[in-house]
Amino acid sequence: MTREQQIQVFLSSLHQNLCQLFAEQDGGKFEFDPWTRGPSGTGLAGRGITAILEDGQVLERAGVGFSDVSGTSLPPAATARNPHLAGRAYRAMGVSVVMHPRNPNVPTSHMNVRFLSAADTWWFGGGFDLTPYLVNEVDVVAWHQAAAQACAPFHPALYQHLRKTCDDYFYLPHRGEARGIGGIFYDDLNDATAQFGMSWERCFEFMQKVAAHYRDTYLQIVRARYQLRYGDREREYQLYRRGRYAEFNLVLDRGTLFGLQSGGRAESILMSMPPLVRWAYRSPDAELDARLMPYLTTLRGHDWRARAEV
């Protein structure tokens, strides 16, 4: 198989595996919505599968999307960092995951792994991050331990670098707060990347490690939290904080911009949005704010890899 065929096979298998495992956890079923795009005015062509589980017992909305698209010209969201590639044809493949659990004790999670090529240039990108509402520090520690373990075989400084990149990216500057407690995030990873450059084979291996550590760690957190009790107070706060998640996705997220600018399928691009959100002028709960907000402000960048007490 060619390199791109290897990636396509892996991503397709990952998509199926994630849907199977999270459907089993929820007890519901994903709806699979295959789509194709032919040549159009935007020059975009390709295919994908958007898998959606809605109104489940555990997952209020879960979206797992696979896409493999080609275009005649890279959109601005991609060339802003690589202006020398403007106007080039490209191919982009990836799996994107967003989980919005019903129980406020279970954090929202996001994971993305992707590959993009344009002529003789290729990159890998991706990562995962966690957005708690009723934060449990044990989960924060487990999340960052998993992120560090995914990075460890590749470079001793990789986790710290990708963790900072994640903290910087998933941040709402107009609010002065992070979207969540972070994780790892990377763009434009290839054999020419300064300090962390890796061969195609090593980058592909890293893609697989990132996906596996996300899957295993998030399932562990869901299983530990989804049966915890909560009431109207906690639910109202969860819906309020989901507004920040929607705010980031619509205003700042480069993946959303890339998809829309390239003429992608809006339903699939916006599957990441929370199913229910409560927009409020002020927070409904100062006490719950006092528990959560330090993790999104003063503790942003803290090294959570040390084991926390249960």
C-alpha positions in Angstrom: 0.0 0.0 0.0 1.0 3.6 -0.5 1.5 5.8 2.5 -1.8 7.6 1.9 -3.6 4.2 1.6 -2.1 3.1 4.9 -3.4 6.3 6.6 -6.8 5.8 5.0 -7.1 2.2 6.2 -6.1 3.2 9.7 -8.5 6.1 10.0 -11.4 4.1 8.6 -10.7 1.3 11.2 -10.3 3.9 14.0 -13.7 5.4 13.1 -15.4 2.0 13.3 -13.6 1.1 16.6 -14.6 4.3 18.3 -18.2 4.0 17.3 -18.4 0.4 18.5 -16.8 1.1 21.9 -18.8 4.2 22.7 -22.1 2.7 21.5 -21.4 -0.2 23.8 -20.8 2.1 26.7 -23.9 4.1 26.0 -26.2 1.2 25.1 -27.4 3.1 22.1 -26.6 3.2 18.4 -24.7 5.5 16.1 -26.5 6.7 13.0 -24.1 6.4 10.1 -24.4 9.1 7.4 -22.1 8.5 4.5 -21.5 11.4 2.1 -19.7 12.2 -1.1 -18.7 15.4 -2.7 -18.0 15.7 -6.5 -16.2 18.4 -8.4 -17.8 21.8 -7.7 -17.2 25.4 -7.9 -14.9 25.1 -4.9 -12.9 22.3 -6.5 -13.7 20.0 -3.5 -14.2 16.3 -3.9 -14.1 13.3 -1.5 -16.1 11.2 0.8 -16.7 10.5 4.5 -18.9 9.1 7.1 -20.5 11.2 9.9 -21.5 8.9 12.8 -23.9 10.5 15.3 -25.4 9.2 18.6 -27.9 11.6 20.1 -30.1 11.5 23.2 -28.3 8.4 24.6 -28.3 7.3 28.2 -24.7 8.3 28.8 -23.9 10.4 25.7 -26.3 13.3 25.0 -24.4 13.7 21.7 -21.4 11.8 20.4 -20.0 12.6 17.0 -17.3 10.5 15.2 -16.5 11.8 11.7 -14.2 10.3 9.0 -13.3 12.4 6.0 -11.1 12.0 2.9 -11.2 15.1 0.7 -9.2 16.7 -2.1 -9.3 20.2 -3.4 -7.7 22.4 -6.0 -6.6 25.1 -3.7 -5.8 25.1 0.1 -8.2 27.3 2.0 -7.0 30.4 4.0 -7.2 28.5 7.3 -4.4 26.3 6.1 -2.2 28.8 4.3 -2.2 31.4 7.0 0.7 29.4 8.6 2.1 28.3 5.2 1.6 31.1 2.8 4.1 29.6 0.3 1.5 26.8 -0.3 -1.3 29.1 -1.4 -3.0 27.9 -4.5 -1.8 24.3 -4.3 -4.0 21.3 -4.7 -4.3 19.2 -1.5 -5.6 16.0 0.1 -6.8 15.9 3.7 -7.8 12.9 5.7 -8.9 12.7 9.3 -11.0 11.4 12.1 -12.7 14.0 14.5 -14.4 13.0 17.7 -16.5 15.1 20.1 -18.3 13.6 23.1 -20.9 15.5 25.1 -22.0 13.3 28.0 -25.4 13.8 29.7 -24.1 13.7 33.3 -22.3 17.0 34.3 -19.8 14.9 36.3 -18.4 13.5 33.0 -16.3 16.0 31.0 -16.8 16.8 27.4 -13.9 15.5 25.3 -12.5 16.2 21.8 -9.9 14.3 19.7 -8.7 14.8 16.2 -6.1 13.1 14.1 -5.4 14.2 10.5 -3.1 14.1 7.6 -2.7 16.7 4.9 -0.6 16.6 1.7 0.0 19.3 -0.9 2.3 18.4 -3.8 5.6 17.3 -2.2 4.7 18.5 1.3 2.9 16.5 4.0 1.9 17.1 7.6 0.3 15.3 10.4 -1.8 17.0 13.1 -4.2 16.3 15.9 -4.4 15.9 19.6 -7.0 15.7 22.4 -8.4 17.9 25.1 -10.8 17.7 28.0 -13.5 20.1 29.1 -14.9 19.4 32.6 -17.8 21.1 34.3 -17.8 19.6 37.8 -14.0 19.1 37.8 -12.4 16.0 39.4 -8.7 16.4 39.8 -8.1 12.6 39.4 -9.4 12.9 35.9 -7.2 15.8 35.1 -4.1 13.9 36.3 -5.1 10.7 34.4 -5.7 12.8 31.2 -2.2 14.4 31.3 -0.5 11.2 32.3 -2.0 9.6 29.1 -0.9 12.6 27.0 2.6 12.3 28.3 2.7 8.6 27.7 1.6 9.1 24.1 4.5 11.5 23.6 7.2 9.7 25.6 8.5 7.3 22.9 9.1 10.2 20.4 11.0 12.9 22.2 11.6 13.7 25.9 10.4 17.3 25.5 7.4 16.6 23.1 4.7 16.4 25.8 5.6 19.8 27.3 5.7 21.4 23.9 2.4 20.0 22.7 0.8 20.6 26.0 1.7 24.3 25.8 0.4 24.4 22.2 -2.9 22.9 23.4 -3.2 25.5 26.2 -2.4 28.3 23.8 -4.9 27.1 21.2 -7.9 26.1 23.2 -8.1 29.5 24.9 -10.7 32.2 24.7 -8.7 35.5 24.9 -11.8 37.6 25.1 -12.8 35.7 28.3 -9.4 35.2 29.7 -10.0 31.6 30.3 -9.1 28.2 28.8 -11.8 26.0 27.1 -10.9 23.2 29.4 -7.9 21.6 31.2 -5.9 20.9 28.0 -4.1 17.9 26.7 -1.9 18.0 23.6 -2.3 19.6 20.2 -0.1 19.8 17.2 -0.1 21.1 13.6 2.3 20.8 10.7 4.3 17.8 12.1 6.7 16.3 9.5 10.3 15.5 9.0 11.2 19.2 8.7 9.6 20.4 12.0 12.1 22.2 14.1 13.3 20.2 17.2 10.5 17.5 16.9 10.8 16.6 13.2 10.1 12.9 12.5 10.0 10.6 9.5 6.7 9.8 7.9 6.7 6.4 9.6 7.3 7.9 13.1 4.6 10.6 12.5 2.1 7.9 11.5 3.0 5.9 14.6 2.5 9.0 16.8 -1.0 9.5 15.2 -1.9 6.0 16.3 -0.6 6.5 19.8 -2.6 9.7 20.2 -5.8 8.0 19.1 -5.3 5.0 21.4 -4.5 7.0 24.5 -7.5 9.3 24.0 -9.8 6.3 23.5 -8.6 4.3 26.5 -8.4 7.2 29.0 -11.7 8.9 28.1 -13.5 5.6 28.4 -11.9 5.1 31.8 -13.2 8.6 32.9 -16.7 8.0 31.5 -17.0 4.6 33.3 -15.9 6.1 36.6 -18.3 9.1 36.5 -21.5 8.5 34.4 -23.5 7.0 37.3 -22.7 9.8 39.8 -25.7 11.7 41.1 -26.5 15.2 40.0 -29.5 17.6 40.1 -31.0 20.6 38.4 -28.3 22.9 39.8 -25.4 20.9 38.2 -27.3 20.4 35.0 -28.0 24.2 34.7 -24.3 24.9 35.3 -23.3 22.3 32.7 -25.5 24.0 30.0 -24.1 27.4 30.9 -20.5 26.2 30.5 -21.3 24.5 27.3 -21.9 28.0 25.9 -18.1 28.6 26.2 -17.5 25.4 24.1 -19.8 26.6 21.4 -18.3 30.0 21.5 -14.8 28.7 20.9 -15.9 26.4 18.0 -17.8 29.2 16.2 -15.3 32.0 16.8 -11.8 30.6 17.1 -11.5 27.0 15.9 -9.3 26.6 12.8 -10.8 23.2 12.0 -14.3 24.7 11.7 -12.9 27.5 9.5 -10.9 25.0 7.3 -14.0 22.9 6.7 -16.3 25.8 5.9 -13.8 27.7 3.8 -13.1 24.6 1.8 -16.8 24.1 1.0 -17.2 21.2 3.3 -20.4 19.7 4.6 -21.8 22.0 7.3 -23.7 19.2 9.1 -20.5 17.2 9.6 -18.3 20.2 10.4 -20.7 21.4 13.1 -21.4 18.1 14.7 -19.1 19.2 17.5 -21.6 21.6 18.8 -23.3 20.7 22.2 -26.9 19.5 21.8 -28.2 21.9 24.4 -26.7 25.1 25.7 -28.0 27.8 28.1 -26.9 31.2 27.2 -26.8 33.5 30.3 -25.5 37.0 30.9 -23.9 35.8 34.2 -22.9 32.5 35.7 -25.8 30.8 37.5 -23.6 29.4 40.3 -20.7 31.3 42.0 -19.8 28.3 44.1 -19.4 25.9 41.1 -17.5 28.7 39.4 -15.1 28.9 42.3 -14.4 25.1 41.9 -13.9 25.1 38.2 -12.4 28.5 37.2 -8.9 28.0 38.8 -8.3 25.1 36.5 -9.1 27.4 33.5 -7.1 30.4 34.7 -4.5 30.4 37.4 -3.7 26.6 37.1 -3.5 26.8 33.3 -0.1 25.2 32.4 0.2 23.4 35.7 2.1 20.1 35.5 -0.6 17.6 36.4 1.4 14.4 35.8 2.0 13.8 39.5 -0.6 11.4 40.9 -3.5 13.0 42.7 -5.1 11.5 45.8 -8.5 9.9 45.1 
